Amino acid sequence: MSRTDLKKFDCSVALTLDQIGEWWTLLIIRDAFHGIKRFDDFQTHLEISPTVLSARLRSLTADGILMRRRSATDGRANEYVLTEKGLDLYPVLLSLMDWGEKYAPNPAGPRMRLLDKKTGAPIPPVTVRAEDGRKLHPRDVQVEPAEGSDDKMITLINYRKRQKAAI
């Protein structure tokens, strides 16, 4: 079965999934946030085939999420490091982690704890908040078409508006 090209949808979610939606891709990004940089280290930690890993690293580099550079400690080796675009995925990964701990928990307890380096306090789950700090539920958010909305997006937005039941 061939994969649908999500670039045909003018939707920020679809276009994001086109770049990072494949599961190996997100695991590579996760490992990059933990400091893994070298091909062999990604392969060992993820137990991923070299062919798949090469393809994913190529895509992540082409999409500007990772940058390939020569290792500072071994000039013969390459390293893959997160770019600014890649670093911007941090809240996405934290949200996935929070969701996984809630809906796919380990019976022994959390798999890791995130702590503020400065205070040592636990970092709270990622939430959507209003300007005044209130936590927002999807039913608290009004969606309006914007300058970049195409007909398909406007139809989707209007579909939600027509629904009387809250999310």
N, C-alpha and C positions, 0 to 999 in steps of 0.2 A: 504494500500500500504506500503510495507516495504522499509526501507531506504537502499540505496546502500552503501556498505562498501567501503569508499574511500581509505582505506589502500591498496587496490589492485593496485592503480595507484602510480607509483614512481614519484610523482610530488609534489613539495613543496606547491603549492596552494591547491591541493586536500588533502594533509595530514594536512595542517592547517585547512581547512574547516572541516575535520573529527573531529578536537578538538574543534573548536570555531564557526562552521558554523550555528548551530541551533540558531534561533533568541533569545530565552530566555537566552542562554549562553552569547551572547554579551551584553544583557541588564544587566545581573548579573555582568559581568565584568565592564560595565560602572558604575553601582552603587557602586562597590567596589572602583573604582577610586575616587568616590565622598565621600568615607569614611563609607559607609554602611558595617557592619561586621557581624551582627547577623541575624540568620535565620528569626526571626520574623520581623525584619526591612526590609529585602529583600522581604518577603512575603507581608507585608503591602504596601511598595512602589510600587512593581511591580504588585500587585493584581494577583499573580500566585498561583496555587494550591500547597499545601504542598507536594504532591506526585511528581509533576514535579520539584519543587524547590529542593527537596531532591535528585532526580536523577541527576539534573544538577550540584549541589554542589559536589556530589560524583564524577562525571566525571571530573569536573574542578580540584578537589583535586587529583584524580588518575593521571591526565595528568600533574600535577605539576604546574598548573596555579594559583591555590589558595592553601593556607596551612590552615588547621584547627588547632586551638589552644584554650586553655582555656582562658577565658576572664581575664584580669588583675584586673578588677573591681568587677567581679562576678565569682568566681572560679567554680560555677556550670554550667555556660553558655559557649558555644563554640563560637568562632569568626572565620570568614573566611577572610584571608588577602592575598593580592597579593604577589606572589613570584617574584623573578627576571624575570622568564619567563613570568609571568603575567604583570609585569611592562613594559616589552618590547612590549606589545600590545598597549601602549599609542599612538604612531603615527598612528597605524591602526584605533583606535577609533577616533582620531582627523580627519583623512581623511574621515571616514564615516560621521562624524558630518559636516565637510565642504561640502561634497557632498549633504547631506540632506538639509543643509541651502540653497544651490544653486538650487536643483531640487525638493525639497519638503518644500518650505519656509512657515513660518507662516506669513500671511498678515500683522500682527501687527509689525513684525520685528524679528530680531534674537532672538533665545530662550535663549542664554547666550553669554557672551563675555569672551574670555580668555585673561588674561593680565599677562605680565611679573611681578612677585612679586617685583623684584628689581627696575624696571624702571616705572612700571605702563603702559608701552606701549602695544598696542594690539599685540597678537601673530599672525603672518601671517599664511595663509593656508599652509598645508603640501604640498610640491612640490618635484619633482625629479630634482636634479640639477647635473650638470657636476662638475668635480673637480675644474674648474675655476669659478664656481658659476652660470653659465648659466642655465636657466630653460630648461629642456628637455621635448619634446613631444615624444610620442612613435615612431614617424617616425625618430627621431634623435638618436635612440638607435639601435645598432647592436647586435643581439643575436647569440651566438656561443655555441655549445655543450661543456660541461665541463666533468671532470672526472666521475661524478656521473650520466651522461646522459645514459638512457637506449634507446633501439631501438624506443620505442614509443615517447620519448622526442625528439630524433633526427629527427624523422619524422615530428613532430610538428614544430620544429625549421626550418627545410628545407622547410616546407609548406610556412612559412612566407617569406623565402628568394625567393621562386619562384614567389611570387605575385609581379606584377609590380606596382600596385596602392599603393600609400602611405596610411597609416592608417589614 
